[in-house]
């Protein structure tokens, strides 16, 4: 009995975000009667794409693609600082074309393996945090870089050029911020470990592929969709939004993103205001902040915790500090220029 209780406690600690979302989703069910309409809340396309990308990453990992890429990368860098720099800006530029979520799903596992291989595990936290910021900020360059921008671009009627011009200053400032952060990384010569990345041969190839999928992350996304869907069907919540959104789109975008993430925040706010430009700016810089502020934040956190569960609080501390600093910088820029 004690062993089972300890197992449950350890599971809750490891999947803390999932259980928080689960509790909130269940609580929201007290206000909206459960029904089959709940299924309509869930963006199944997002869930399927996320699942496919997890499978894809596991396949690459198990056939040794990551190992070969790591060796190729290590041939081109000669210091810890240059390695972190490359890993961070791979996420920045790839997110422009493959979205922030997919960039992190692809390169965070790659980075963890690379840093382990050169005995630089102490740099994993700062690297993954900077990669997360890089993916969120880099994805703002084009409307196709993130789900919330795809949605806002499609409903706003803003031209492609105007959309880019609107967010480009924030992208440039974030780019400079990331460079400065990387410069604080101590530059050490890299000594490549002779040990190879070991893959378990005790189970079949397909078993390893599917067992490597983070099903709790998928369930967390589903829980968030249900929570958000219920909130959108509670009259008191709707009335509250109507009274505060108009005229405060930027701040509402930032604040709402912290609690329901920037994708649903954009969907909710755009239903009550047509000041799309401020909403777009708000939900994009609002992706900085809490883990839930952007789904990408949650993805990288889960990937990190799967490998370094004992360091999750240190990760959250570094994540929060850097996110808040950049968020303040971007807000100061907004006030200066508006």
N, C-alpha and C positions, 0 to 999 in steps of 0.2 A: 504493500500500500504506500509506504514511504517512498519507494523507488518510483512508483507511478506518479506520485505527487511532485517529486523532484523533476521528473520528465516533463510534466505539464508546465511547471514554473520555468524551466529552461526554454521550452517552446515559446511561451509568452514573451520571455525576454528577447529571444531571437527574432520573433515575428511581432514585435511590439506595435509597429505601425498598422499591421493588418488587424490586430485585435482592437486597436483604437477605432479604426474605420468600421469594423464590424459592430462595435457597441453603438457608435453614432448612427449607423444605418438601421440597426434594430430599434433604436430610440425614435428615429424618424417615422418608423412604421406605426407608432402609436397615433400619429396625426393623419396618416394616409393609409386607409385600409389595404392590406396586402391583396393583390390580385394578379392575374396574368398580365395586366398592363405594365407591371414592373419590368417585364422582359423588354418592353419598348424603350425603357430608360437606357438600357445598355447599348453602347456603341460596339456591336459585335465585330465590325470591321477592324476597329482598333485592337480588340482582344485577339482576333485571328492573326493580324499582322504581328503583334507582339509575340504570340506563340510561335509563329513561323520563324521570326528572327532569332528567338531563343534556340530553336532547333538548328537553325543555320549556324549559329555561333558554336553550338556543341559539336556539330559535324566538323567544322573547321578545326576545332580544338582536338578532336579525337583522331583526325587523320594527319595531325602534325603540321597543319598549315601555319598555326601561330608560332610554332617552334622555328620553322624556317624563316618566317617574317622577322622574328626576334633576332635571329642570328644575322640576317641581312641588315637590320637596323643597327645592331651593335657594331657592325663593320664600319658604319658611317659616322658614329659618334664616339667621342673619346673622353667624355666627362659626365658626371651626374647631372650637372646643370643643362648641358646640351640634350641629354636624354629626356629629361622632364620637359624641356622646351618643345622638343619634337612631339612627344606624346600629347601635350596640351594642345598644340596647334593643329595636330592631325584632327582632333575633335572639332576645333573651331572651323576649319575649312570644309571638312567632310559634312558637317551638319547643314551647310548651305544647300546641299544637294540631296542628302539622304535622310534629313530631319534630325533633330537633336536626340530623340529617343533612340533611333537606330544607331547613330554615331556612338552613343554611350554603350549600348548593348554590344557593339562590335569591339570598341577600343578600350573600355575599362578592363575587361578580362585580359586582353592582350597586354595592357600596361602592368597589371598585377603580376603576370607571369614574367614579363621583361625585368621588372625591378627585383623580383625574387631571384632571378637567374644571375644578376650581378650583385647580389647581396646588399640591396638598397631598400629593404623593406620599410625602413624608417621614413622613406620619402613617399610611401604609398598614399598616406592620408592627404598630404598637400597636393600630390599629383591628381588624385581622383577628384578632389574638391575643385581644383583649377580646371580640370577637364569638364566638370559639370557646368561651371560658369561659362567656359569656352563654348560648349555645345549650345547652351541657352542663348548666349549673346551672338554667336556666329550665325545661328539659324535665323536671326532677324534680318539678314541682308536681303534675302528674297522671300516673297510670300509663301513659297513652297517649303520653307525651312522648318516649319512647325505646324502642328494641327490647328492651333488657335489662329495663326496668321492665314492659313488656307481658308478657314471659316470667315474671318473678318474681311479678307480680300474679296471673297465671293459675294458678301452681302453689302459691302460698303459702297461699291461702285467707284472706289478710288483707282486712279490709273496706276499701271505698273511702275512707272517712273516716280510718281508722287509717293507711292508706298515706300519705295526704296529711299527716297530723299527724306521722308519723315523719320525713319529709324536709323539712317546711316550715321548721324552724329553720335548716337548712343553706342553704336557698334564700334566706331573708331575709339571712343573713350574707353570702352571695355577692352578693346584690343591693347591699348597702351597700358591699362591696368594689369592685364595678364603678363605683359612683357616685364613690367616692373616687379611683379610677384616672382616671376621666374629668375630675375636677377638676384633675388635674395637667397636663392638656392645655393648652398655651398658647392663649389666646383671641385669634385674629386675625380681622380683618374679611375676609369672603370676597369675592373678585373673580372673578366668573364668566367663564370663558374663552369667547371668541366662537367658537372652533372647535367644530364638531360632531363627534360620534363617527363616525369613518369606517368603513364596512363595505365589504369588498372586493366589487367587482362583477365580478371576473375569473372567478369560478366560479359555477355555478348555485346557487340558493337551497338546494336539498336537499343539494348537495355541501358547502356551508358548514355546514349543520346537523350532518351526520354526521362531518365532519372536525373539528368542534369538540368532539366527545365524547372524554373522557379514557379511552381504552381501557386504558392502563397502570393506572389506578386500579381499573378493573373486574378486571383480572388480579391486582392486589394483593389484593383481597378474596378472589378464588378461591384464591390461594396461602395466605392466612391460614386459610381454611376447611379446606384440605387439611392444613396443619400442625397445626391444632387437632384435627382428626379423627384423625390418626395418633397424637398424644399421648394421646388418650383410649383408644387401643387398645394401648398399651405397658404391660405388667404392672408394670414397675418404676415407671413414672410413677404408675399407679393406686395402688400400694402407698405411694408417697411422699405422695400427697395424703391418703390415709386416715390416715397417722400424724401429720399436722400440722394438718389443717383443724379438726377438732372442738375447740372451746374457743378457737379463734383465728380465727373467721370474719371479723371485721372486718379484721384485718391481712392475712389471706390474700386477701380480696377486693381490698384495695388493691394488694398486691404482685402478685397474679396478673394484675390488670388492666394493669399496666405492661408485661407481656410478651405477653399474648394478647388484650388488650382486655377491656372490662367485659362485653360480651355473652357471649362464651364462658366468661369467668370465672364469671359467674352460673350458667351451665348446668352447669359442672363442679362448683362448690362445693355447689350445691343437690342434687347427687347423693350427697353424703357427709355432709350435715348438714341438719337441719330447723330450725335457728336462722335462719329466713328474714329476720327483721328486721335482724340484724347483717350478713347477707350483702348485703341491699339497701342498707344504709348504706355498707358497704365498697366495693361495686362502683360506687356513684354518686359518692362522693368520690374513688374510685380512678380515675375518668375524668380527673382532674387528674394530670398527670405527663408521661409520654412521649407521643410521637406516636401510638403504638399503643394507649395506654391507653383511648382511645375512637376508634371509627371516624370520628367527627365531627372529631377532631383531624387525622386523616390527610386528610380531605376538604379542610378549609380550607388545610392546608399545601400540598397539591397545587395548589389553585386559585391560591394566592399564588405558588408557584414557577413556574407556567406564565407568569406575567407578570413576575416579578422573580427569575429564577433566580440572579442574582449576589448577591442579598441573603439567600439561604436560611440561611446560618449566623448572620447577625444576627437573623433571624426566630426561629431555634431558641433563641438565647440569651435573647431577650425572652420567648418562649413558656415556656421552662423556669423562668426566674426568677419570673414571675407565677404560674405553676401551682404551683410549690413553696411560695410564700408563702401562697397561699390554702389549699393542702392542709394546711399546718402550722396555720393558723388554725382550720380545721374540726376537725382532730384535737385541738387544745387545747380547743375547745368540747366535743367528745365526752367528753374526760377530766374536764372540770369538771362536766359534767351527769350523769355515770354513775359 
